[in-house]
Amino acid sequence: MIEVTAMHNKRGFAILRAVAAVVAAAAILFATGFAIARVIRGGETVTDTSALVNGAYVEIDAVFIMDIVGEERSAGGDITAYYAIVPVGDQFVTVRFPASWRDSIVTLRDASMAYLTGESSTMPYHILVTGTGRTLTDESVAQLTVDWFNENGARMVESGVIAEVDDYSVYLCPVLLDADRVGNVSVTAAVTLSVIAGVLLVYAVVEFTLVGVGVYGGKERRRG
């Protein structure tokens, strides 16, 4: 009679574990849209809003923040994000900043205000913002910038920031920049999940190697 030895069982379980690790790693990377590749490559530097399109992973140099125009809150009432107006090229972009950026964007907003009102002659501070472009389909978010322009357009014309026009919408970019996001996940989540996937793949390679060199056995033994 032929019996499957304990070593053979170990070999089989090792292969199953390795395959499961590969499948899990692939599922994680797929769920993030393989975002780590875009993070490593970096966002495309954008100096004109024509390059800011839906789904694009880009980087802008936020030299000014005109104002913080809105907040996003969780069901529990905690602030999760801020909406700010940032000039990019000849237009103004609504940028969604994570709540953790609050100190940075408030500092830049205050410095911008001081410079544009003549209280300061220099802009010693700016922020490099990397994120994903998203078409502004949320009317309530789009209205934040429209309302701000209606209230501040005349002042910006008077100070020479923009030229006088009949319709301020020509200055509004229809694409929002979701800062610190790559695809549908945060950059932090993309990196963390990709590291986990990498560990799983390394584990799978080790297990397959051990199976290949015979550490787990795998041969059947005759007894009788």
C-alpha positions, 0 to 999 in steps of 0.5 A: 500500500502507498501512503502519503508521507508527512513530508509530502503533506508539508510540500502540498501545504507549502505550495498552497500557502505560496499560491494563496500569497500570490493571489492575495498580493495580486488582489491587493495591487489590483484593488489599488489600481497598481497605484504604487507604479504611479507613485514611484513614477511621480505626478506629471508636473502641471503648469497649465490647467489644460493638462489637468484632466480627469484621472491624471496623476499630477503635481502642481506648485501651489505658490498661492492659495487664494482662500479656503472655501469649504470643509468636508466632514465625516458622519461624526462631524470631524473635518476630513478635508478642506477645499481651497482655491489655487491659481494654476496658469490662467485659471483657478483650481479647486483643490481638496486637501486632506485635513492633515494638511491644515497647518500648511494650507492656512500658512500659505493662505495667510502668506498669499493674502499678505502678499496680494494686499501689499503687506508683504513684498515676498512669498517665502512659502509654497507647497508642492501638491501631488494628486489626482484630477477629478471632474467636478461633478459635485455641484455643491463643491463647484458652487463653493468656488463660484460663490467665492469668485462672485464675492471677490472677483471685483477685488481681484480685478482691481488688484490686477490679479485677473482681467475684467470679464462678463463671466467669471466662469472662464477662470474656473477649472472644471477639474478638481485636484484631489491632493495626496490621492492616487486613483481611488486611494490615498498615497499612504494607503497605496504605499502601505498596501503595496508593501504588504503585497511585496512581502506576500510575494517575497514569502511566496518566492521563498516557499516555492524555492524551499519546495524546489530544493526539496526541503519539504520532501514530496516523494511517496514511500512504499511500506509493506 
